[in-house]
């Protein structure tokens, strides 16, 4: 880190201020002397914000001669103009600007950014120990901001395009698939009050925040095909509180069909709910992920023989509540559901999301598709074609 040494006094009684650092690029010690302490402090901050690279710090300094907003300023403008995000997501974007851009690219003028600046930022992020997924997410945020810059004619192109991102050596998300035998064991060991709720999760693949926001009016249990409508979900706000809002994406507003076994499991809860939420804690409070995990999920799994996670060095095999969603997807694919139908059922915005997460579970679905094709072709009674030798 750059530091300042106060030197003097001179013959006239004044002092000088020497900024000292080891340059990142040359690996050589550097010393710059200033007459004013404020100037020395400014240069020290500039160096420390740019990994003690004189080359980069000088570029940032030169940016000051350009007009237009800084990267941090445009990022703030960019998120303020979004129309499809809630308070919690806005809070996360604001936090990301502070944590990942303020010290490095944030002070730079938007018009000055070049390809090599984005590469340097990625290396800076790697130096902080951040994983490939986090870097990719933040690069996407930065790229969207640069697209806004192009639209506002603040620069001619997007410098993020074409930059190669680091590859992850780990999976994007650790998913634990629960077998049907395992599920029966979990339910047998679960507090009876919570069984209907978890039977709904495994039977529909609903997200936790969607299922806990359901009301009796959302269900049609007596129709030819029983269904539940997902039209709202619990959200987190900027202060860590909760509020009811729309589901995660536009396609998350959906109608999900219910199997007879799911209807049987939840009927009593739905009919007793009145105008309140169908699924609650024992004393009537709203179900939150933490309290539900501690009071219902974790005790049931431990009783069923699962080992909880103690640390990364001592990982257990206990699935998360969210793994009921992944397990539902795996059961549907194994039963022959097409990936497009599954995507709609889960409320994914894009079928790509469904395919990326569950394509490795699809071999059985391919076999099922082959069997359907075989039956269809047999019905056509096509003539046999002999190939001449």
N, C-alpha and C positions, 0 to 999 in steps of 0.2 A: 504494500500500500504506500502511496506517496505520503511524505511527511514534510513539515516545515521547520526549518532551523532559523531562529532569530539571531542575526549577526550584528556586531557593533559594540559600542557606539562608534560612529565615524567621528572625524575631527569636528564636524559641525554639530555633533550631538544626536544625529539621526541614526536610525537602524535600517538594515536591509533584511529581506526575508527570502531565504533560499529554499526552493521546492526541490526535494530529493526523491528519486524513485529509480527502480531498475526497469528499463524499457522492455516491454513484452516481446517486441519484434527482434531487437538486437541483443537482448540479454545483457546489455551494458548499463552501468550506473549513469544516471543523468542528473544534472543540477542546473536549475534555472533560478536566477536571482531577480527579485522584484523590490522596488522602492516602497510600495504600499502593501501592507498586510492583507488588505481586502483583495488585491489582485492575486497575491500568492494563494490565498484561500480559494479563490475562484478557480485557479489553475489546478490546485490539488483536487478539488471536487471533480473537475473535468477529467483528470487523469484516472481517478479512482472509479468514475462512472464508465470508463472505457478501457478497463483492464490494464491500466498503466501503459497504454500504447500511445506514443507520441504521434504517430502517423494518424491514428483514428481521432485522437483528441484535437489535432490541428484541423482535421476535416470538420469536426463538430464546431470548432471555433469559427471556421470560415462560413459555416452554414448561417451564422448570425447575420451575414450580409445579404442573405436571401430573404425574399418576402414569402408570406404564406405561413400556415400553421405548422407546429411541430407534430411529430408522430403521436405523442400522447394527447395533444389537443384534438387532432383529427379523430383519434380513436374514441374520445369522449363524444365528439359530434356524431360519429358513426352510430354508436349505440343509442344516442338520444333520438335518432331518426328511425330506429327500428319500431315496427308496429306490431310485431307478433311475439314479443317476449314479456314475461311477467316480472314482478318486482324481484323475485329470487334470482332469475337469470340475469337481470340488470345488475344486481349486487355482485354476482360472480364475474361479470365482464369488468366491472369497476375494479374489483380485487385483482383480476388478471392484469389489468393495465399497470397497477401499482407493483405487483410482484414480479412481472416478467418483462416490462418495457421501460419503466421509469428510469432505471439506472443505466440502460444501454441504448436502445434505439429511441427511447422516448424523447430526449432533448433534440434529436436531429430534425432538421426541416424535411418535410415530406418531399419537397421538390429535389432534395439532394440525394435521396437514397438510391443506391445502385446494387446490382447483383451481389457484389462482394460484401456489402454491408449486411445483407440477409444471411450470407454464409457465416460471417463473423458472429452474428447474433445466435445462430444455431450452435456454434461452438461454445459461445458464452453460456447457453442453456445447458449444454452437455457438461460444461465445467461446474455447473451448480448441482450436478448429479441427477438431473431430470431425465425421465424415461422417454422413449421414442414416441409413445402415445401422447404424452403431455406436450412435447415439442410440436408434434403434428397438429394438435388441437390449437395451440397458440399461433402456429404458422398460418392456419386457416383463418383465425381471427385477424391477424395482420394482413393477410392477402385480401380479405373482404374489405378491410379499411382502405387498402391501396386501390381496390376497384372503385370505392367511393371517391378516392382522390382523382382517379381518371375521369369519372363521371362529372365531377365538379371542375374539371379542367385545371387541376392543381399540378398535374404532371401528365406526360404523354402515354406512359405505360405502367404496368404492374411489375415491380422488380422481384416479386415473390415467385413469379411464374418461371418454371424450369429449374428451380432449386431442388436438388436431391435431398430428401429428408432421411435421417438415420433410420435404420431398420431395427425392429425390436427382436430380441432373442427370446422373448417370452410371448405367450398368448395375450391377446388384447383383454380378454376377460376370462377369469377362471370360473368355468361353469361346472357345477356338480349335478349330474343327472341322477334322479332318484328312480329306482325300479319300482314296479307295482308291488312286489313283495315287501320291499323296504317301506313303501307308503302304508301298507296295511299294518306293519309293526309300529310305525310312528303314530298312526291314528289310535291304535289300541292303547298306547301309553299316554295319550293326550288328555288333558282336562276336558271333560265333555262339553263345557260351555263354549270352547273354541273350535270344536270339531267341525261344525257347519261352515264356519268361515274358511278353514283350511281346505275343506272339501270343495268349496267354491273356487278357491285359488287353483287347486290342481285340476279341477274340472273345466276351467275356462281359460286359464293363463292370464287372468287380469293382473294388472300391476297392483301393488299394495295400496297405493293412494287412491286408485279407482275403486277397489273393492270396499274400502272403509268408508267411502262417500256414498254408497248405494242406499236408496230408500225403497220402501215397499212398492211405490208407484213405478219404479224402474223395472219391475219384474212382471212377466206374463207367464205364470206357472201352469195355466189351464188351457193354453192354446194348443192347436194341433202340433206345433213345434214350440215347446217352452223356450223363452228367451229372457235375456237381461239387456237393458240399454245402458251403455256407458256414456254419460253426458256431462259428468263433472268429476273432479278429483281434488284431493287435498294438496296444497302447495305450501312451500316455505317462503316467508317474506324476508326482508332485509334485516330484521331484528331477530331472526331465528324463530319467529312465531309461525302460525299456520292460518291458512284461509282456503275457502273453497273457490276453485277456478275451473277453467276448461281442462280437458285432458291434455296430455303431452303434445300431441300434434293434431292437425285437422282430421286425419284418418283414424285417430284414436277415439273419436266419437263414432260409435259403432253399436250394432246389435249382435250379441253373441248367443248362439243356441246352447241349450242346456240338455245334458243327458238325463234320462230318467233317474239314475242314481244320485245325481247332483240335486235334482228337484226334491227328491225324497229327503236328502240330507238337510236342505235349507228351508223347506216349506214352513216348519213351525216358527223359525226366526222371522221369516218374511211376514207371516200372518200376524205375529205378535208385535211388529215394529211400530204400528200406527203411522204417525207422520215423522217419526224420528229416523235415525240411522238404523239399518237392519242389524249390523254387527257392531257390538260395543264391548267394552271391558265388563267384568262381572258386576261392578257397581254402576254401570251405565255410562262411564266416560268414553270419550272418543278413542279409538284404537290408534296408537302411534307405534311406529316400527320398533323403537327401543323397548317400550313396556310390553308389547306383544311378544317380542323375542324372549324377554326375561321371564315372563309369566306363563307363556304357553309353549313356544317353540323349543327353547333350549331344554326345559325340563323333560319334554316328551322325547327329544332326541337322546338325551343322556340316559333316560330310562330304557330306550330302545337299543342302547349299546354303542352309541356314537361317542367319539372322543372330541372334546372341544379344542379349539386352537388356544394354545398357551402362548406361543410366540412363533415367529417365522422359522426358528430353529426346531420348534416342536409343534409342527402342524398337525391338527386333528383332521378328522374326516367329516366334520359336521357341515352339512349344507346350509346355505342361507335361506331365509324366507323367499327371496327373489328366485331361488333355484326351483321353486314350484312352477314358475313361469317357463323356465327352460325345460323342466321335466314334462310339463304339459305339451310343449312343442314336440319333444322327442316321442311321446306316446302317440300324438296325432300323425306324425310322419310314419311311425312304425305300423299304424293302422291303415296307411295308404292315402292320407290326405295330401293333396297337391300343394306345392310350396306357395302358389298364389293364394289359395284359399286360407292357408295357415297365416300368411302375411296379413290378410284382411281380418282374420280372427284375432290376431295379436295386436292389431292397431298400429302396425309399423307404417311409417310414412312412405317407405320405399321397399319394394320386394328385394332389393339388393341387400338391405339390412338383414332380412330373414334368411336369404341364401348364404350370406357371409357367415352367419352365426350357426346355421344348422345344416349346411350342405353335407357335412361329413356324416350326418345321420341318415342320409337319403338312400343308401343302397337298397334297403328293403322296399322303399317307395318305388325305386326303379323296377324292381322285380314285380311289384304289384301292377305298375303301369304296363309291363310287358305281358302280364297275364290278361289284363283288360284288352290290350291290343290283339292278343291271340284269339280271345273270345269274339271280338268284333269281326275279325277277318274270317273266322270259321262261319259266322252267320252269313257272310257274303257268298259262301260256297263258290269260291273262285276256282276256275279250272286249273288243272295241273299242267305246267309248261315243261316239256321235255327239251333238254339242251343237247343239241347234236354233238357227238364226239368228233 
